[in-house]
């Protein structure tokens, strides 16, 4: 109770400009944390309510997929800092800078001097097929995150030993640069929620029976053509056996034409949709792990948001009642 009493006493006797500034900061931070909490809760609900589809049978539109990351053909992708082979990366280079404080004591802070994120497409592969993933605009949670330190803007390659707590603690002593890198590597289990579309090839279904029927109707309008090509016994009529021969030839022709015109095989693509209310998520792990992370993030943000919002509103009520 003494803590609450001290808070109330401080609020009642604080200078109005300083109090207004503090309340504004608390409301701003509390509102941002509250918005983040509801964002994670909404994402959790959508993930739980969206059934998992298989690549081969996925419908066009908003879908949920699970599989493994796989590299696309072409030039290999390397993470800029560690130079490790990967399907996706995000990196940041920071420099330690000293700043003077009011207590005449030099303090230091990290300033970002370089950062970037991969825009390379990669495959999500499940037991039925593979789907290209365009990560542009996605909320990505990578499986691998490394932090290490060095003497120059261009880092040395990250080593696994650097990931141990004691190596990180000792490694930053006297080092003016910090490097942070996140990666999705080939073979990592990934979960994706986004807009699924199929382009080219089998994206349009070939109606063979309809095409054969159209070809036969076209031939029947030209009796001279039919008799010249299919009247095997020369009796001036097309009997059942000769009609079946015509049907077989029509089918062979339309199938050959379709194969010639089909072009490249169809390509499945998962990307951000036009509806920005639908989250586009790419995350390492299974659906259960993603849901658990969303729940923990929402809970943590609520723990921050509620005291800030309640404290700010209480401070306003105390000052108005004074």
C-alpha positions as CSV (number, residue, x, y, z in Angstrom):
1,X,0.0,0.0,0.0
2,X,2.9,2.4,0.7
3,X,3.9,2.2,-3.0
4,X,0.4,3.2,-4.1
5,X,0.4,6.0,-1.5
6,X,3.7,7.3,-2.7
7,X,2.4,7.2,-6.3
8,X,-0.7,9.2,-5.3
9,X,1.3,11.7,-3.4
10,X,3.8,12.2,-6.3
11,X,0.9,12.7,-8.7
12,X,-0.8,15.3,-6.5
13,X,2.3,17.4,-6.0
14,X,3.9,17.0,-9.5
15,X,4.2,20.0,-11.8
16,X,1.5,19.9,-14.4
17,X,3.7,20.0,-17.5
18,X,5.9,17.1,-16.2
19,X,2.8,15.2,-15.1
20,X,1.1,15.6,-18.5
21,X,4.2,14.5,-20.3
22,X,4.5,11.4,-18.1
23,X,0.9,10.5,-18.5
24,X,1.2,11.0,-22.3
25,X,4.2,8.7,-22.5
26,X,2.4,6.0,-20.3
27,X,-0.7,6.2,-22.5
28,X,1.3,6.0,-25.7
29,X,3.4,3.0,-24.5
30,X,0.4,1.3,-22.9
31,X,-1.7,1.8,-26.1
32,X,1.1,0.4,-28.3
33,X,1.5,-2.6,-26.0
34,X,-2.3,-3.2,-26.0
35,X,-2.5,-3.0,-29.8
36,X,0.4,-5.5,-30.1
37,X,-1.3,-7.9,-27.7
38,X,-4.5,-7.8,-29.6
39,X,-2.6,-8.3,-32.9
40,X,-1.0,-11.4,-31.5
41,X,-4.3,-12.7,-30.2
42,X,-6.0,-12.1,-33.6
43,X,-3.1,-13.9,-35.3
44,X,-3.5,-16.8,-32.9
45,X,-7.2,-17.1,-33.5
46,X,-6.7,-17.0,-37.3
47,X,-4.0,-19.7,-37.1
48,X,-6.2,-21.9,-35.0
49,X,-9.3,-21.4,-37.2
50,X,-7.6,-22.0,-40.6
51,X,-7.3,-25.6,-41.6
52,X,-3.9,-26.8,-42.9
53,X,-3.9,-27.5,-46.6
54,X,-1.6,-29.7,-48.7
55,X,0.2,-28.0,-51.6
56,X,-1.2,-30.3,-54.3
57,X,-4.9,-29.8,-53.2
58,X,-4.7,-26.3,-51.7
59,X,-7.5,-24.0,-52.8
60,X,-6.9,-20.7,-54.5
61,X,-7.0,-18.0,-51.8
62,X,-6.1,-17.6,-48.1
63,X,-4.5,-20.9,-46.9
64,X,-2.3,-22.4,-44.2
65,X,0.7,-24.6,-45.2
66,X,3.3,-26.6,-43.3
67,X,6.4,-28.2,-44.6
68,X,10.2,-27.6,-45.0
69,X,12.2,-24.8,-46.5
70,X,14.0,-25.7,-49.8
71,X,16.2,-23.5,-52.0
72,X,15.0,-22.6,-55.5
73,X,17.1,-23.3,-58.6
74,X,19.6,-20.6,-59.6
75,X,22.3,-18.6,-57.8
76,X,22.7,-19.7,-54.1
77,X,21.6,-17.3,-51.3
78,X,24.1,-16.5,-48.6
79,X,23.5,-14.5,-45.4
80,X,25.5,-11.3,-45.7
81,X,27.2,-11.4,-42.3
82,X,27.8,-15.1,-41.5
83,X,28.0,-16.1,-45.2
84,X,26.0,-19.2,-44.4
85,X,23.8,-20.8,-47.1
86,X,20.2,-20.0,-46.4
87,X,16.7,-19.6,-47.9
88,X,15.9,-16.3,-46.1
89,X,17.8,-13.8,-43.9
90,X,17.5,-10.6,-42.0
91,X,20.6,-8.8,-40.6
92,X,21.6,-5.7,-38.7
93,X,25.0,-4.0,-38.0
94,X,25.2,-1.7,-35.0
95,X,27.9,0.6,-33.7
96,X,28.5,1.4,-30.0
97,X,28.5,5.2,-29.5
98,X,29.2,7.1,-26.3
99,X,26.9,9.9,-25.2
100,X,27.2,12.4,-22.3
101,X,24.6,12.3,-19.6
102,X,23.4,14.9,-17.1
103,X,25.5,13.2,-14.4
104,X,28.7,13.9,-16.3
105,X,29.0,10.2,-16.8
106,X,29.7,8.8,-20.3
107,X,27.1,6.2,-21.3
108,X,26.9,4.2,-24.5
109,X,24.2,3.1,-26.9
110,X,23.9,1.0,-30.0
111,X,23.2,2.8,-33.3
112,X,22.1,0.9,-36.4
113,X,24.4,1.7,-39.3
114,X,23.3,-1.1,-41.7
115,X,20.4,-3.5,-42.0
116,X,18.6,-5.5,-44.6
117,X,16.2,-8.4,-45.3
118,X,16.1,-11.0,-48.0
119,X,13.6,-10.7,-50.8
120,X,14.5,-14.0,-52.5
121,X,11.8,-16.6,-53.1
122,X,12.2,-20.1,-51.7
123,X,10.2,-23.3,-51.7
124,X,7.9,-24.7,-49.0
125,X,7.8,-28.5,-49.5
126,X,5.3,-30.9,-48.1
127,X,4.5,-34.6,-48.8
128,X,2.5,-33.7,-51.9
129,X,4.5,-31.0,-53.7
130,X,6.2,-27.7,-53.4
131,X,5.1,-24.1,-53.4
132,X,7.2,-21.0,-54.0
133,X,7.1,-18.5,-51.1
134,X,7.5,-14.7,-51.7
135,X,8.5,-13.3,-48.2
136,X,7.9,-9.7,-49.1
137,X,5.7,-8.1,-46.5
138,X,5.6,-11.2,-44.3
139,X,6.0,-11.3,-40.5
140,X,8.9,-13.8,-40.4
141,X,10.1,-15.7,-37.4
142,X,13.4,-17.4,-38.3
143,X,14.8,-20.7,-36.8
144,X,18.3,-19.3,-36.4
145,X,19.3,-16.1,-34.7
146,X,22.9,-15.2,-34.0
147,X,24.5,-12.2,-32.2
148,X,28.3,-11.6,-32.1
149,X,30.7,-8.7,-31.9
150,X,33.8,-7.3,-33.7
151,X,36.2,-4.5,-34.4
152,X,35.0,-3.4,-37.9
153,X,31.8,-2.8,-39.9
154,X,32.5,-6.0,-41.9
155,X,32.3,-8.9,-39.4
156,X,34.2,-12.1,-39.2
157,X,32.2,-15.2,-39.8
158,X,30.0,-16.4,-36.9
159,X,31.1,-19.5,-35.1
160,X,28.8,-21.8,-33.1
161,X,30.9,-21.2,-30.0
162,X,29.9,-17.5,-30.2
163,X,26.3,-18.6,-29.3
164,X,27.2,-19.7,-25.7
165,X,26.3,-17.1,-23.1
166,X,29.8,-16.8,-21.7
167,X,31.2,-16.3,-25.2
168,X,28.7,-13.5,-25.9
169,X,29.4,-11.8,-22.6
170,X,33.2,-11.9,-23.1
171,X,33.0,-11.2,-26.8
172,X,31.4,-7.8,-26.5
173,X,34.1,-6.4,-24.2
174,X,35.9,-3.6,-26.0
175,X,34.2,-4.4,-29.3
176,X,32.6,-1.4,-31.0
177,X,30.4,-3.3,-33.4
178,X,27.5,-5.8,-32.9
179,X,26.1,-8.1,-35.6
180,X,22.7,-9.7,-35.5
181,X,21.5,-12.2,-38.1
182,X,18.4,-14.3,-38.5
183,X,18.1,-17.1,-41.0
184,X,15.8,-19.8,-42.4
185,X,18.0,-22.6,-43.7
186,X,17.2,-25.5,-46.1
187,X,15.4,-28.3,-44.2
188,X,14.0,-26.0,-41.5
189,X,10.4,-26.8,-40.6
190,X,8.2,-23.8,-41.5
191,X,4.6,-22.7,-41.1
192,X,3.1,-20.3,-43.6
193,X,-0.2,-18.4,-43.7
194,X,-0.9,-16.4,-46.8
195,X,-2.5,-16.0,-50.2
196,X,-2.1,-19.1,-52.5
197,X,-2.3,-18.8,-56.3
198,X,-1.4,-21.1,-59.2
199,X,0.1,-19.6,-62.3
200,X,0.4,-21.2,-65.8
201,X,0.1,-24.8,-67.0
202,X,-2.6,-26.7,-65.1
203,X,-4.0,-23.5,-63.5
204,X,-6.7,-23.8,-66.3
205,X,-8.2,-27.3,-66.5
206,X,-8.1,-28.9,-70.0
207,X,-11.5,-30.2,-71.0
208,X,-10.5,-33.0,-73.3
209,X,-14.0,-34.4,-73.9
210,X,-15.4,-31.0,-74.8
211,X,-12.5,-30.3,-77.2
212,X,-13.0,-33.7,-78.9
213,X,-16.8,-33.1,-79.2
214,X,-16.1,-29.7,-80.8
215,X,-13.7,-31.2,-83.3
216,X,-16.1,-34.0,-84.3
217,X,-19.0,-31.5,-84.8
218,X,-16.7,-29.4,-87.0
219,X,-15.9,-32.5,-89.1
220,X,-19.5,-33.6,-89.4
221,X,-20.4,-30.3,-91.1
222,X,-18.1,-31.2,-93.9
223,X,-19.4,-34.6,-95.2
224,X,-16.9,-34.7,-98.0
225,X,-14.1,-34.5,-95.5
226,X,-15.7,-37.3,-93.4
227,X,-16.1,-39.6,-96.4
228,X,-12.6,-39.0,-97.7
229,X,-10.9,-39.7,-94.4
230,X,-13.1,-42.2,-92.6
231,X,-15.3,-44.1,-95.1
232,X,-13.0,-47.2,-95.1
233,X,-15.4,-49.5,-97.0
234,X,-16.4,-46.9,-99.6
235,X,-20.2,-47.3,-99.2
236,X,-20.8,-43.6,-98.9
237,X,-21.8,-43.7,-95.2
238,X,-20.0,-43.5,-91.8
239,X,-20.8,-46.6,-89.8
240,X,-20.2,-47.2,-86.1
241,X,-16.7,-48.6,-86.5
242,X,-15.7,-45.7,-88.8
243,X,-17.2,-43.2,-86.4
244,X,-15.0,-44.6,-83.6
245,X,-12.0,-44.2,-85.8
246,X,-12.9,-40.6,-86.3
247,X,-13.3,-40.1,-82.6
248,X,-9.9,-41.7,-81.9
249,X,-8.2,-39.4,-84.5
250,X,-10.0,-36.3,-83.0
251,X,-8.8,-37.2,-79.5
252,X,-5.3,-37.7,-80.7
253,X,-5.2,-34.4,-82.4
254,X,-6.6,-32.3,-79.5
255,X,-4.3,-34.0,-77.0
256,X,-1.3,-33.2,-79.2
257,X,-2.4,-29.6,-79.6
258,X,-3.0,-29.2,-75.9
259,X,0.5,-30.5,-75.1
260,X,2.0,-28.1,-77.6
261,X,0.2,-25.1,-76.2
262,X,0.4,-26.0,-72.5
263,X,3.7,-24.1,-72.0
264,X,5.6,-24.4,-68.7
265,X,4.3,-26.5,-65.8
266,X,2.1,-24.7,-63.3
267,X,3.8,-22.8,-60.4
268,X,2.2,-22.5,-57.0
269,X,3.0,-19.2,-55.1
270,X,2.3,-18.1,-51.6
271,X,2.5,-14.4,-51.0
272,X,0.8,-11.4,-49.3
273,X,-2.8,-10.9,-50.5
274,X,-4.6,-7.7,-51.3
275,X,-6.6,-7.9,-48.0
276,X,-4.2,-6.4,-45.5
277,X,-6.5,-7.6,-42.6
278,X,-5.3,-11.1,-43.3
279,X,-1.9,-11.7,-41.7
280,X,0.9,-13.0,-43.8
281,X,3.0,-15.2,-41.6
282,X,6.1,-17.3,-42.2
283,X,7.5,-18.9,-39.0
284,X,9.9,-21.6,-38.1
285,X,8.3,-24.6,-36.4
286,X,4.9,-26.3,-36.2
287,X,1.5,-24.7,-35.8
288,X,1.4,-25.6,-32.1
289,X,4.7,-23.8,-31.6
290,X,3.5,-20.7,-33.4
291,X,0.2,-20.6,-31.4
292,X,2.2,-20.9,-28.2
293,X,4.6,-18.1,-29.2
294,X,1.6,-15.8,-30.1
295,X,0.0,-16.6,-26.7
296,X,3.2,-15.8,-24.8
297,X,3.8,-12.6,-26.7
298,X,0.2,-11.4,-26.1
299,X,0.5,-12.2,-22.4
300,X,3.8,-10.3,-22.1
301,X,2.4,-7.3,-23.8
302,X,-0.7,-7.3,-21.6
303,X,1.5,-7.4,-18.5
304,X,3.1,-4.2,-19.8
305,X,0.0,-2.5,-21.1
306,X,-2.4,-2.9,-18.2
307,X,-0.3,-1.3,-15.4
308,X,0.7,1.6,-17.8
309,X,-2.9,2.3,-18.8
310,X,-4.4,1.9,-15.3
311,X,-1.6,4.0,-13.8
312,X,-2.1,6.8,-16.4
313,X,-5.9,6.9,-15.9
314,X,-5.6,6.8,-12.1
315,X,-3.1,9.7,-12.3
316,X,-5.6,11.7,-14.3
317,X,-8.4,10.9,-11.8
318,X,-6.2,11.8,-8.8
319,X,-5.2,15.2,-10.3
320,X,-8.8,16.0,-11.3
321,X,-10.0,15.2,-7.8
322,X,-7.3,17.3,-6.2
